Amino acid sequence: MDNSRQIKDLLYEQVARIGKAASSPKRLELIELLCQGEKTVERLATEASISMKLTSAHLRELRSAHLVETEKQGKNVVYRIANRAVAEFWVSIRSLAEDRLVELQMALAQLTSHPKELTPQDRDSLVNLARKGNVVVLDVRPPSEYEAAHLPYAQSMPIDELKLRLAELPQGKTIVAYCRGPYCLMAVDAVRLLKQHGFDAIHLPEGVAEWGMAPVRAVVG
């Protein structure tokens, strides 16, 4: 085998490390969770519904491919995506799967009894409406994720607080609820609750990763 062939094989082998690291459904979910903001192993294990031992093993694989990084904060070790390209990778691979896989398309249609709610909103129009106060954009994720990054003009109202805070929302205006992305059900549940209480509510399936706003550590230089 000549030298150029060896180099070419090495190049593909290195690129394949990313595919290998992302080959687990749970690792993809962990990437999506980290696109919302940095988290501890304990938090990731809870939100991904897996053991801490398995979560740690998955995170080691992601770290070995330099998709995530860690930082010691007091007694805790927090994980975060390595850079915004990781969020873009997640959105791209998910979008490709949604375009090519009929099974995934069918599963998405079953997320809600109102498939039309999954229709993405025009971003510029939404921002303009929110800036003018014509719509209310609700971020129903946990407060820590909102603080890490959120959509323009969004206000934080976590799903577990929503029912108790309905009086804070204006009547007669459309409420646009979003969470972690199209596979997250918190916004779907929020829209259902809002409609039950007479609000005009829309589910925005996109989140900070889809808007290119996934939080990353600032580089000091």
PyMOL CGO cylinders between C-alpha atoms (Angstrom):
from pymol import cmd
from pymol.cgo import CYLINDER

trace = [
    CYLINDER, 0.00, 0.00, 0.00, 1.51, 3.33, -1.04, 0.3, 1, 1, 1, 1, 1, 1,
    CYLINDER, 1.51, 3.33, -1.04, 1.90, 6.22, 1.34, 0.3, 1, 1, 1, 1, 1, 1,
    CYLINDER, 1.90, 6.22, 1.34, -0.94, 8.30, -0.18, 0.3, 1, 1, 1, 1, 1, 1,
    CYLINDER, -0.94, 8.30, -0.18, -3.37, 5.41, 0.38, 0.3, 1, 1, 1, 1, 1, 1,
    CYLINDER, -3.37, 5.41, 0.38, -2.32, 5.14, 4.01, 0.3, 1, 1, 1, 1, 1, 1,
    CYLINDER, -2.32, 5.14, 4.01, -2.83, 8.86, 4.53, 0.3, 1, 1, 1, 1, 1, 1,
    CYLINDER, -2.83, 8.86, 4.53, -6.25, 8.73, 2.89, 0.3, 1, 1, 1, 1, 1, 1,
    CYLINDER, -6.25, 8.73, 2.89, -7.32, 5.81, 5.06, 0.3, 1, 1, 1, 1, 1, 1,
    CYLINDER, -7.32, 5.81, 5.06, -6.13, 7.68, 8.14, 0.3, 1, 1, 1, 1, 1, 1,
    CYLINDER, -6.13, 7.68, 8.14, -8.19, 10.73, 7.18, 0.3, 1, 1, 1, 1, 1, 1,
    CYLINDER, -8.19, 10.73, 7.18, -11.39, 8.71, 6.85, 0.3, 1, 1, 1, 1, 1, 1,
    CYLINDER, -11.39, 8.71, 6.85, -10.59, 6.85, 10.05, 0.3, 1, 1, 1, 1, 1, 1,
    CYLINDER, -10.59, 6.85, 10.05, -10.34, 10.10, 11.98, 0.3, 1, 1, 1, 1, 1, 1,
    CYLINDER, -10.34, 10.10, 11.98, -13.59, 11.47, 10.56, 0.3, 1, 1, 1, 1, 1, 1,
    CYLINDER, -13.59, 11.47, 10.56, -15.27, 8.16, 11.44, 0.3, 1, 1, 1, 1, 1, 1,
    CYLINDER, -15.27, 8.16, 11.44, -14.48, 8.84, 15.10, 0.3, 1, 1, 1, 1, 1, 1,
    CYLINDER, -14.48, 8.84, 15.10, -17.25, 11.44, 15.08, 0.3, 1, 1, 1, 1, 1, 1,
    CYLINDER, -17.25, 11.44, 15.08, -19.70, 8.97, 13.56, 0.3, 1, 1, 1, 1, 1, 1,
    CYLINDER, -19.70, 8.97, 13.56, -18.73, 6.32, 16.07, 0.3, 1, 1, 1, 1, 1, 1,
    CYLINDER, -18.73, 6.32, 16.07, -19.17, 8.69, 19.00, 0.3, 1, 1, 1, 1, 1, 1,
    CYLINDER, -19.17, 8.69, 19.00, -22.61, 9.70, 17.71, 0.3, 1, 1, 1, 1, 1, 1,
    CYLINDER, -22.61, 9.70, 17.71, -23.74, 6.16, 16.93, 0.3, 1, 1, 1, 1, 1, 1,
    CYLINDER, -23.74, 6.16, 16.93, -25.67, 5.74, 20.18, 0.3, 1, 1, 1, 1, 1, 1,
    CYLINDER, -25.67, 5.74, 20.18, -29.20, 7.14, 20.57, 0.3, 1, 1, 1, 1, 1, 1,
    CYLINDER, -29.20, 7.14, 20.57, -28.44, 8.13, 24.16, 0.3, 1, 1, 1, 1, 1, 1,
    CYLINDER, -28.44, 8.13, 24.16, -25.26, 9.95, 23.16, 0.3, 1, 1, 1, 1, 1, 1,
    CYLINDER, -25.26, 9.95, 23.16, -27.27, 11.96, 20.67, 0.3, 1, 1, 1, 1, 1, 1,
    CYLINDER, -27.27, 11.96, 20.67, -29.73, 12.80, 23.42, 0.3, 1, 1, 1, 1, 1, 1,
    CYLINDER, -29.73, 12.80, 23.42, -26.88, 13.86, 25.69, 0.3, 1, 1, 1, 1, 1, 1,
    CYLINDER, -26.88, 13.86, 25.69, -25.56, 16.14, 22.95, 0.3, 1, 1, 1, 1, 1, 1,
    CYLINDER, -25.56, 16.14, 22.95, -29.01, 17.69, 22.57, 0.3, 1, 1, 1, 1, 1, 1,
    CYLINDER, -29.01, 17.69, 22.57, -29.25, 18.22, 26.33, 0.3, 1, 1, 1, 1, 1, 1,
    CYLINDER, -29.25, 18.22, 26.33, -25.82, 19.85, 26.42, 0.3, 1, 1, 1, 1, 1, 1,
    CYLINDER, -25.82, 19.85, 26.42, -26.87, 22.14, 23.57, 0.3, 1, 1, 1, 1, 1, 1,
    CYLINDER, -26.87, 22.14, 23.57, -29.17, 23.73, 26.17, 0.3, 1, 1, 1, 1, 1, 1,
    CYLINDER, -29.17, 23.73, 26.17, -26.33, 24.50, 28.56, 0.3, 1, 1, 1, 1, 1, 1,
    CYLINDER, -26.33, 24.50, 28.56, -23.69, 22.90, 30.74, 0.3, 1, 1, 1, 1, 1, 1,
    CYLINDER, -23.69, 22.90, 30.74, -24.82, 20.14, 33.07, 0.3, 1, 1, 1, 1, 1, 1,
    CYLINDER, -24.82, 20.14, 33.07, -23.46, 17.72, 35.64, 0.3, 1, 1, 1, 1, 1, 1,
    CYLINDER, -23.46, 17.72, 35.64, -23.41, 13.97, 35.14, 0.3, 1, 1, 1, 1, 1, 1,
    CYLINDER, -23.41, 13.97, 35.14, -26.17, 13.64, 37.72, 0.3, 1, 1, 1, 1, 1, 1,
    CYLINDER, -26.17, 13.64, 37.72, -28.40, 16.08, 35.87, 0.3, 1, 1, 1, 1, 1, 1,
    CYLINDER, -28.40, 16.08, 35.87, -27.75, 14.46, 32.51, 0.3, 1, 1, 1, 1, 1, 1,
    CYLINDER, -27.75, 14.46, 32.51, -28.49, 11.00, 33.91, 0.3, 1, 1, 1, 1, 1, 1,
    CYLINDER, -28.49, 11.00, 33.91, -31.82, 12.21, 35.29, 0.3, 1, 1, 1, 1, 1, 1,
    CYLINDER, -31.82, 12.21, 35.29, -32.89, 13.99, 32.12, 0.3, 1, 1, 1, 1, 1, 1,
    CYLINDER, -32.89, 13.99, 32.12, -31.80, 11.13, 29.84, 0.3, 1, 1, 1, 1, 1, 1,
    CYLINDER, -31.80, 11.13, 29.84, -33.40, 8.53, 32.15, 0.3, 1, 1, 1, 1, 1, 1,
    CYLINDER, -33.40, 8.53, 32.15, -30.29, 6.37, 32.40, 0.3, 1, 1, 1, 1, 1, 1,
    CYLINDER, -30.29, 6.37, 32.40, -27.92, 5.44, 35.22, 0.3, 1, 1, 1, 1, 1, 1,
    CYLINDER, -27.92, 5.44, 35.22, -25.01, 7.66, 36.18, 0.3, 1, 1, 1, 1, 1, 1,
    CYLINDER, -25.01, 7.66, 36.18, -22.62, 4.84, 35.31, 0.3, 1, 1, 1, 1, 1, 1,
    CYLINDER, -22.62, 4.84, 35.31, -23.98, 4.57, 31.78, 0.3, 1, 1, 1, 1, 1, 1,
    CYLINDER, -23.98, 4.57, 31.78, -24.13, 8.34, 31.43, 0.3, 1, 1, 1, 1, 1, 1,
    CYLINDER, -24.13, 8.34, 31.43, -20.47, 8.61, 32.40, 0.3, 1, 1, 1, 1, 1, 1,
    CYLINDER, -20.47, 8.61, 32.40, -19.54, 5.93, 29.88, 0.3, 1, 1, 1, 1, 1, 1,
    CYLINDER, -19.54, 5.93, 29.88, -21.36, 7.74, 27.09, 0.3, 1, 1, 1, 1, 1, 1,
    CYLINDER, -21.36, 7.74, 27.09, -19.77, 11.03, 28.05, 0.3, 1, 1, 1, 1, 1, 1,
    CYLINDER, -19.77, 11.03, 28.05, -16.32, 9.44, 27.91, 0.3, 1, 1, 1, 1, 1, 1,
    CYLINDER, -16.32, 9.44, 27.91, -16.99, 8.42, 24.31, 0.3, 1, 1, 1, 1, 1, 1,
    CYLINDER, -16.99, 8.42, 24.31, -18.16, 11.91, 23.42, 0.3, 1, 1, 1, 1, 1, 1,
    CYLINDER, -18.16, 11.91, 23.42, -15.18, 13.46, 25.13, 0.3, 1, 1, 1, 1, 1, 1,
    CYLINDER, -15.18, 13.46, 25.13, -12.73, 11.13, 23.37, 0.3, 1, 1, 1, 1, 1, 1,
    CYLINDER, -12.73, 11.13, 23.37, -14.06, 12.46, 20.07, 0.3, 1, 1, 1, 1, 1, 1,
    CYLINDER, -14.06, 12.46, 20.07, -13.74, 16.04, 21.40, 0.3, 1, 1, 1, 1, 1, 1,
    CYLINDER, -13.74, 16.04, 21.40, -17.46, 16.68, 21.07, 0.3, 1, 1, 1, 1, 1, 1,
    CYLINDER, -17.46, 16.68, 21.07, -17.83, 17.62, 24.73, 0.3, 1, 1, 1, 1, 1, 1,
    CYLINDER, -17.83, 17.62, 24.73, -15.51, 19.03, 27.33, 0.3, 1, 1, 1, 1, 1, 1,
    CYLINDER, -15.51, 19.03, 27.33, -15.45, 19.24, 31.10, 0.3, 1, 1, 1, 1, 1, 1,
    CYLINDER, -15.45, 19.24, 31.10, -14.71, 21.76, 33.81, 0.3, 1, 1, 1, 1, 1, 1,
    CYLINDER, -14.71, 21.76, 33.81, -14.37, 21.34, 37.58, 0.3, 1, 1, 1, 1, 1, 1,
    CYLINDER, -14.37, 21.34, 37.58, -16.68, 23.72, 39.42, 0.3, 1, 1, 1, 1, 1, 1,
    CYLINDER, -16.68, 23.72, 39.42, -16.24, 23.27, 43.15, 0.3, 1, 1, 1, 1, 1, 1,
    CYLINDER, -16.24, 23.27, 43.15, -17.12, 19.68, 43.98, 0.3, 1, 1, 1, 1, 1, 1,
    CYLINDER, -17.12, 19.68, 43.98, -18.88, 19.14, 40.67, 0.3, 1, 1, 1, 1, 1, 1,
    CYLINDER, -18.88, 19.14, 40.67, -17.67, 18.36, 37.18, 0.3, 1, 1, 1, 1, 1, 1,
    CYLINDER, -17.67, 18.36, 37.18, -19.81, 19.96, 34.48, 0.3, 1, 1, 1, 1, 1, 1,
    CYLINDER, -19.81, 19.96, 34.48, -20.01, 18.97, 30.84, 0.3, 1, 1, 1, 1, 1, 1,
    CYLINDER, -20.01, 18.97, 30.84, -20.66, 21.24, 27.86, 0.3, 1, 1, 1, 1, 1, 1,
    CYLINDER, -20.66, 21.24, 27.86, -20.51, 20.96, 24.09, 0.3, 1, 1, 1, 1, 1, 1,
    CYLINDER, -20.51, 20.96, 24.09, -17.00, 21.69, 22.83, 0.3, 1, 1, 1, 1, 1, 1,
    CYLINDER, -17.00, 21.69, 22.83, -18.15, 24.44, 20.44, 0.3, 1, 1, 1, 1, 1, 1,
    CYLINDER, -18.15, 24.44, 20.44, -21.12, 25.60, 18.43, 0.3, 1, 1, 1, 1, 1, 1,
    CYLINDER, -21.12, 25.60, 18.43, -20.19, 23.28, 15.55, 0.3, 1, 1, 1, 1, 1, 1,
    CYLINDER, -20.19, 23.28, 15.55, -21.29, 20.37, 17.75, 0.3, 1, 1, 1, 1, 1, 1,
    CYLINDER, -21.29, 20.37, 17.75, -24.78, 21.86, 17.97, 0.3, 1, 1, 1, 1, 1, 1,
    CYLINDER, -24.78, 21.86, 17.97, -24.77, 22.38, 14.21, 0.3, 1, 1, 1, 1, 1, 1,
    CYLINDER, -24.77, 22.38, 14.21, -23.73, 18.75, 13.76, 0.3, 1, 1, 1, 1, 1, 1,
    CYLINDER, -23.73, 18.75, 13.76, -26.65, 17.59, 15.91, 0.3, 1, 1, 1, 1, 1, 1,
    CYLINDER, -26.65, 17.59, 15.91, -29.16, 19.71, 13.99, 0.3, 1, 1, 1, 1, 1, 1,
    CYLINDER, -29.16, 19.71, 13.99, -27.74, 18.60, 10.63, 0.3, 1, 1, 1, 1, 1, 1,
    CYLINDER, -27.74, 18.60, 10.63, -27.71, 14.86, 11.35, 0.3, 1, 1, 1, 1, 1, 1,
    CYLINDER, -27.71, 14.86, 11.35, -31.20, 15.04, 12.85, 0.3, 1, 1, 1, 1, 1, 1,
    CYLINDER, -31.20, 15.04, 12.85, -32.53, 16.98, 9.87, 0.3, 1, 1, 1, 1, 1, 1,
    CYLINDER, -32.53, 16.98, 9.87, -30.97, 14.48, 7.45, 0.3, 1, 1, 1, 1, 1, 1,
    CYLINDER, -30.97, 14.48, 7.45, -32.59, 11.61, 9.33, 0.3, 1, 1, 1, 1, 1, 1,
    CYLINDER, -32.59, 11.61, 9.33, -35.97, 13.35, 9.28, 0.3, 1, 1, 1, 1, 1, 1,
    CYLINDER, -35.97, 13.35, 9.28, -35.65, 13.88, 5.53, 0.3, 1, 1, 1, 1, 1, 1,
    CYLINDER, -35.65, 13.88, 5.53, -34.59, 10.33, 4.65, 0.3, 1, 1, 1, 1, 1, 1,
    CYLINDER, -34.59, 10.33, 4.65, -36.27, 8.05, 7.19, 0.3, 1, 1, 1, 1, 1, 1,
    CYLINDER, -36.27, 8.05, 7.19, -39.99, 7.41, 6.81, 0.3, 1, 1, 1, 1, 1, 1,
    CYLINDER, -39.99, 7.41, 6.81, -40.08, 5.70, 10.20, 0.3, 1, 1, 1, 1, 1, 1,
    CYLINDER, -40.08, 5.70, 10.20, -38.82, 8.86, 11.84, 0.3, 1, 1, 1, 1, 1, 1,
    CYLINDER, -38.82, 8.86, 11.84, -41.34, 10.98, 9.98, 0.3, 1, 1, 1, 1, 1, 1,
    CYLINDER, -41.34, 10.98, 9.98, -44.13, 8.72, 11.22, 0.3, 1, 1, 1, 1, 1, 1,
    CYLINDER, -44.13, 8.72, 11.22, -42.82, 8.88, 14.80, 0.3, 1, 1, 1, 1, 1, 1,
    CYLINDER, -42.82, 8.88, 14.80, -42.70, 12.67, 14.66, 0.3, 1, 1, 1, 1, 1, 1,
    CYLINDER, -42.70, 12.67, 14.66, -46.30, 12.79, 13.50, 0.3, 1, 1, 1, 1, 1, 1,
    CYLINDER, -46.30, 12.79, 13.50, -47.29, 10.88, 16.64, 0.3, 1, 1, 1, 1, 1, 1,
    CYLINDER, -47.29, 10.88, 16.64, -45.68, 13.38, 19.02, 0.3, 1, 1, 1, 1, 1, 1,
    CYLINDER, -45.68, 13.38, 19.02, -48.89, 15.34, 19.18, 0.3, 1, 1, 1, 1, 1, 1,
    CYLINDER, -48.89, 15.34, 19.18, -52.50, 14.93, 18.17, 0.3, 1, 1, 1, 1, 1, 1,
    CYLINDER, -52.50, 14.93, 18.17, -52.11, 18.17, 16.24, 0.3, 1, 1, 1, 1, 1, 1,
    CYLINDER, -52.11, 18.17, 16.24, -49.30, 17.58, 13.69, 0.3, 1, 1, 1, 1, 1, 1,
    CYLINDER, -49.30, 17.58, 13.69, -49.73, 21.11, 12.32, 0.3, 1, 1, 1, 1, 1, 1,
    CYLINDER, -49.73, 21.11, 12.32, -48.23, 22.39, 15.56, 0.3, 1, 1, 1, 1, 1, 1,
    CYLINDER, -48.23, 22.39, 15.56, -44.91, 20.98, 14.39, 0.3, 1, 1, 1, 1, 1, 1,
    CYLINDER, -44.91, 20.98, 14.39, -44.77, 23.42, 11.47, 0.3, 1, 1, 1, 1, 1, 1,
    CYLINDER, -44.77, 23.42, 11.47, -41.72, 25.68, 11.99, 0.3, 1, 1, 1, 1, 1, 1,
    CYLINDER, -41.72, 25.68, 11.99, -42.42, 29.38, 12.31, 0.3, 1, 1, 1, 1, 1, 1,
    CYLINDER, -42.42, 29.38, 12.31, -40.73, 32.03, 10.17, 0.3, 1, 1, 1, 1, 1, 1,
    CYLINDER, -40.73, 32.03, 10.17, -37.91, 33.28, 12.37, 0.3, 1, 1, 1, 1, 1, 1,
    CYLINDER, -37.91, 33.28, 12.37, -37.72, 36.89, 11.18, 0.3, 1, 1, 1, 1, 1, 1,
    CYLINDER, -37.72, 36.89, 11.18, -41.48, 37.29, 11.39, 0.3, 1, 1, 1, 1, 1, 1,
    CYLINDER, -41.48, 37.29, 11.39, -41.56, 35.77, 14.87, 0.3, 1, 1, 1, 1, 1, 1,
    CYLINDER, -41.56, 35.77, 14.87, -38.79, 38.07, 16.11, 0.3, 1, 1, 1, 1, 1, 1,
    CYLINDER, -38.79, 38.07, 16.11, -40.51, 41.12, 14.64, 0.3, 1, 1, 1, 1, 1, 1,
    CYLINDER, -40.51, 41.12, 14.64, -43.84, 40.19, 16.22, 0.3, 1, 1, 1, 1, 1, 1,
    CYLINDER, -43.84, 40.19, 16.22, -42.20, 39.51, 19.58, 0.3, 1, 1, 1, 1, 1, 1,
    CYLINDER, -42.20, 39.51, 19.58, -40.26, 42.78, 19.47, 0.3, 1, 1, 1, 1, 1, 1,
    CYLINDER, -40.26, 42.78, 19.47, -43.48, 44.70, 18.86, 0.3, 1, 1, 1, 1, 1, 1,
    CYLINDER, -43.48, 44.70, 18.86, -45.25, 42.82, 21.64, 0.3, 1, 1, 1, 1, 1, 1,
    CYLINDER, -45.25, 42.82, 21.64, -47.77, 41.24, 19.28, 0.3, 1, 1, 1, 1, 1, 1,
    CYLINDER, -47.77, 41.24, 19.28, -46.87, 37.71, 20.42, 0.3, 1, 1, 1, 1, 1, 1,
    CYLINDER, -46.87, 37.71, 20.42, -45.45, 36.32, 23.66, 0.3, 1, 1, 1, 1, 1, 1,
    CYLINDER, -45.45, 36.32, 23.66, -42.59, 33.86, 23.32, 0.3, 1, 1, 1, 1, 1, 1,
    CYLINDER, -42.59, 33.86, 23.32, -42.37, 31.43, 26.24, 0.3, 1, 1, 1, 1, 1, 1,
    CYLINDER, -42.37, 31.43, 26.24, -39.28, 29.38, 27.07, 0.3, 1, 1, 1, 1, 1, 1,
    CYLINDER, -39.28, 29.38, 27.07, -40.64, 26.47, 29.11, 0.3, 1, 1, 1, 1, 1, 1,
    CYLINDER, -40.64, 26.47, 29.11, -37.27, 24.84, 29.79, 0.3, 1, 1, 1, 1, 1, 1,
    CYLINDER, -37.27, 24.84, 29.79, -35.66, 24.86, 33.25, 0.3, 1, 1, 1, 1, 1, 1,
    CYLINDER, -35.66, 24.86, 33.25, -34.40, 28.30, 34.35, 0.3, 1, 1, 1, 1, 1, 1,
    CYLINDER, -34.40, 28.30, 34.35, -30.72, 27.30, 34.09, 0.3, 1, 1, 1, 1, 1, 1,
    CYLINDER, -30.72, 27.30, 34.09, -31.15, 26.52, 30.40, 0.3, 1, 1, 1, 1, 1, 1,
    CYLINDER, -31.15, 26.52, 30.40, -32.93, 29.82, 29.80, 0.3, 1, 1, 1, 1, 1, 1,
    CYLINDER, -32.93, 29.82, 29.80, -30.10, 31.66, 31.53, 0.3, 1, 1, 1, 1, 1, 1,
    CYLINDER, -30.10, 31.66, 31.53, -27.51, 29.86, 29.37, 0.3, 1, 1, 1, 1, 1, 1,
    CYLINDER, -27.51, 29.86, 29.37, -29.22, 30.91, 26.13, 0.3, 1, 1, 1, 1, 1, 1,
    CYLINDER, -29.22, 30.91, 26.13, -32.70, 31.71, 24.89, 0.3, 1, 1, 1, 1, 1, 1,
    CYLINDER, -32.70, 31.71, 24.89, -34.50, 32.95, 21.80, 0.3, 1, 1, 1, 1, 1, 1,
    CYLINDER, -34.50, 32.95, 21.80, -34.90, 36.69, 21.21, 0.3, 1, 1, 1, 1, 1, 1,
    CYLINDER, -34.90, 36.69, 21.21, -37.55, 38.36, 23.39, 0.3, 1, 1, 1, 1, 1, 1,
    CYLINDER, -37.55, 38.36, 23.39, -38.43, 35.07, 25.10, 0.3, 1, 1, 1, 1, 1, 1,
    CYLINDER, -38.43, 35.07, 25.10, -39.49, 35.03, 28.74, 0.3, 1, 1, 1, 1, 1, 1,
    CYLINDER, -39.49, 35.03, 28.74, -38.83, 32.16, 31.08, 0.3, 1, 1, 1, 1, 1, 1,
    CYLINDER, -38.83, 32.16, 31.08, -41.83, 30.22, 32.34, 0.3, 1, 1, 1, 1, 1, 1,
    CYLINDER, -41.83, 30.22, 32.34, -40.78, 26.62, 33.12, 0.3, 1, 1, 1, 1, 1, 1,
    CYLINDER, -40.78, 26.62, 33.12, -43.38, 24.00, 32.34, 0.3, 1, 1, 1, 1, 1, 1,
    CYLINDER, -43.38, 24.00, 32.34, -43.70, 22.99, 36.01, 0.3, 1, 1, 1, 1, 1, 1,
    CYLINDER, -43.70, 22.99, 36.01, -44.58, 26.60, 36.92, 0.3, 1, 1, 1, 1, 1, 1,
    CYLINDER, -44.58, 26.60, 36.92, -46.82, 27.37, 33.97, 0.3, 1, 1, 1, 1, 1, 1,
    CYLINDER, -46.82, 27.37, 33.97, -50.17, 26.43, 35.50, 0.3, 1, 1, 1, 1, 1, 1,
    CYLINDER, -50.17, 26.43, 35.50, -49.53, 28.64, 38.51, 0.3, 1, 1, 1, 1, 1, 1,
    CYLINDER, -49.53, 28.64, 38.51, -48.40, 31.60, 36.41, 0.3, 1, 1, 1, 1, 1, 1,
    CYLINDER, -48.40, 31.60, 36.41, -51.12, 31.78, 33.78, 0.3, 1, 1, 1, 1, 1, 1,
    CYLINDER, -51.12, 31.78, 33.78, -52.33, 35.08, 35.23, 0.3, 1, 1, 1, 1, 1, 1,
    CYLINDER, -52.33, 35.08, 35.23, -49.04, 36.67, 34.11, 0.3, 1, 1, 1, 1, 1, 1,
    CYLINDER, -49.04, 36.67, 34.11, -49.88, 36.03, 30.45, 0.3, 1, 1, 1, 1, 1, 1,
    CYLINDER, -49.88, 36.03, 30.45, -51.88, 38.56, 28.44, 0.3, 1, 1, 1, 1, 1, 1,
    CYLINDER, -51.88, 38.56, 28.44, -55.23, 37.55, 27.01, 0.3, 1, 1, 1, 1, 1, 1,
    CYLINDER, -55.23, 37.55, 27.01, -55.84, 38.17, 23.33, 0.3, 1, 1, 1, 1, 1, 1,
    CYLINDER, -55.84, 38.17, 23.33, -52.23, 37.61, 22.22, 0.3, 1, 1, 1, 1, 1, 1,
    CYLINDER, -52.23, 37.61, 22.22, -50.74, 34.51, 20.65, 0.3, 1, 1, 1, 1, 1, 1,
    CYLINDER, -50.74, 34.51, 20.65, -48.43, 32.57, 22.95, 0.3, 1, 1, 1, 1, 1, 1,
    CYLINDER, -48.43, 32.57, 22.95, -45.53, 30.82, 21.22, 0.3, 1, 1, 1, 1, 1, 1,
    CYLINDER, -45.53, 30.82, 21.22, -44.00, 28.09, 23.39, 0.3, 1, 1, 1, 1, 1, 1,
    CYLINDER, -44.00, 28.09, 23.39, -40.68, 26.37, 22.74, 0.3, 1, 1, 1, 1, 1, 1,
    CYLINDER, -40.68, 26.37, 22.74, -38.29, 24.08, 24.59, 0.3, 1, 1, 1, 1, 1, 1,
    CYLINDER, -38.29, 24.08, 24.59, -35.26, 22.01, 23.55, 0.3, 1, 1, 1, 1, 1, 1,
    CYLINDER, -35.26, 22.01, 23.55, -36.17, 21.26, 19.96, 0.3, 1, 1, 1, 1, 1, 1,
    CYLINDER, -36.17, 21.26, 19.96, -38.54, 19.09, 17.94, 0.3, 1, 1, 1, 1, 1, 1,
    CYLINDER, -38.54, 19.09, 17.94, -38.05, 16.00, 20.12, 0.3, 1, 1, 1, 1, 1, 1,
    CYLINDER, -38.05, 16.00, 20.12, -38.88, 17.83, 23.34, 0.3, 1, 1, 1, 1, 1, 1,
    CYLINDER, -38.88, 17.83, 23.34, -42.43, 17.48, 24.66, 0.3, 1, 1, 1, 1, 1, 1,
    CYLINDER, -42.43, 17.48, 24.66, -42.42, 20.26, 27.25, 0.3, 1, 1, 1, 1, 1, 1,
    CYLINDER, -42.42, 20.26, 27.25, -43.62, 22.87, 24.74, 0.3, 1, 1, 1, 1, 1, 1,
    CYLINDER, -43.62, 22.87, 24.74, -46.26, 20.47, 23.38, 0.3, 1, 1, 1, 1, 1, 1,
    CYLINDER, -46.26, 20.47, 23.38, -47.59, 20.05, 26.92, 0.3, 1, 1, 1, 1, 1, 1,
    CYLINDER, -47.59, 20.05, 26.92, -47.44, 23.81, 27.46, 0.3, 1, 1, 1, 1, 1, 1,
    CYLINDER, -47.44, 23.81, 27.46, -49.50, 24.51, 24.35, 0.3, 1, 1, 1, 1, 1, 1,
    CYLINDER, -49.50, 24.51, 24.35, -52.09, 21.93, 25.40, 0.3, 1, 1, 1, 1, 1, 1,
    CYLINDER, -52.09, 21.93, 25.40, -52.38, 23.53, 28.86, 0.3, 1, 1, 1, 1, 1, 1,
    CYLINDER, -52.38, 23.53, 28.86, -52.59, 27.05, 27.44, 0.3, 1, 1, 1, 1, 1, 1,
    CYLINDER, -52.59, 27.05, 27.44, -55.35, 26.08, 25.02, 0.3, 1, 1, 1, 1, 1, 1,
    CYLINDER, -55.35, 26.08, 25.02, -57.29, 24.43, 27.82, 0.3, 1, 1, 1, 1, 1, 1,
    CYLINDER, -57.29, 24.43, 27.82, -57.29, 27.80, 29.58, 0.3, 1, 1, 1, 1, 1, 1,
    CYLINDER, -57.29, 27.80, 29.58, -58.45, 29.74, 26.54, 0.3, 1, 1, 1, 1, 1, 1,
    CYLINDER, -58.45, 29.74, 26.54, -55.15, 31.04, 25.20, 0.3, 1, 1, 1, 1, 1, 1,
    CYLINDER, -55.15, 31.04, 25.20, -54.23, 31.13, 21.52, 0.3, 1, 1, 1, 1, 1, 1,
    CYLINDER, -54.23, 31.13, 21.52, -51.06, 29.04, 21.69, 0.3, 1, 1, 1, 1, 1, 1,
    CYLINDER, -51.06, 29.04, 21.69, -48.59, 27.75, 19.09, 0.3, 1, 1, 1, 1, 1, 1,
    CYLINDER, -48.59, 27.75, 19.09, -45.81, 25.19, 19.47, 0.3, 1, 1, 1, 1, 1, 1,
    CYLINDER, -45.81, 25.19, 19.47, -42.47, 26.33, 18.04, 0.3, 1, 1, 1, 1, 1, 1,
    CYLINDER, -42.47, 26.33, 18.04, -40.49, 23.11, 17.49, 0.3, 1, 1, 1, 1, 1, 1,
    CYLINDER, -40.49, 23.11, 17.49, -37.15, 24.88, 17.20, 0.3, 1, 1, 1, 1, 1, 1,
    CYLINDER, -37.15, 24.88, 17.20, -34.88, 25.73, 20.11, 0.3, 1, 1, 1, 1, 1, 1,
    CYLINDER, -34.88, 25.73, 20.11, -31.55, 27.43, 20.69, 0.3, 1, 1, 1, 1, 1, 1,
    CYLINDER, -31.55, 27.43, 20.69, -29.59, 24.78, 18.76, 0.3, 1, 1, 1, 1, 1, 1,
    CYLINDER, -29.59, 24.78, 18.76, -31.75, 25.23, 15.67, 0.3, 1, 1, 1, 1, 1, 1,
    CYLINDER, -31.75, 25.23, 15.67, -31.42, 29.02, 15.94, 0.3, 1, 1, 1, 1, 1, 1,
    CYLINDER, -31.42, 29.02, 15.94, -27.62, 28.78, 16.15, 0.3, 1, 1, 1, 1, 1, 1,
    CYLINDER, -27.62, 28.78, 16.15, -27.65, 30.06, 19.72, 0.3, 1, 1, 1, 1, 1, 1,
    CYLINDER, -27.65, 30.06, 19.72, -26.46, 27.01, 21.64, 0.3, 1, 1, 1, 1, 1, 1,
    CYLINDER, -26.46, 27.01, 21.64, -24.31, 28.24, 24.55, 0.3, 1, 1, 1, 1, 1, 1,
    CYLINDER, -24.31, 28.24, 24.55, -20.58, 27.68, 24.49, 0.3, 1, 1, 1, 1, 1, 1,
    CYLINDER, -20.58, 27.68, 24.49, -17.80, 28.81, 26.80, 0.3, 1, 1, 1, 1, 1, 1,
    CYLINDER, -17.80, 28.81, 26.80, -16.52, 32.25, 25.95, 0.3, 1, 1, 1, 1, 1, 1,
    CYLINDER, -16.52, 32.25, 25.95, -12.92, 32.35, 24.78, 0.3, 1, 1, 1, 1, 1, 1,
    CYLINDER, -12.92, 32.35, 24.78, -10.84, 34.84, 26.75, 0.3, 1, 1, 1, 1, 1, 1,
    CYLINDER, -10.84, 34.84, 26.75, -7.86, 36.10, 24.85, 0.3, 1, 1, 1, 1, 1, 1,
]
cmd.load_cgo(trace, "trace")
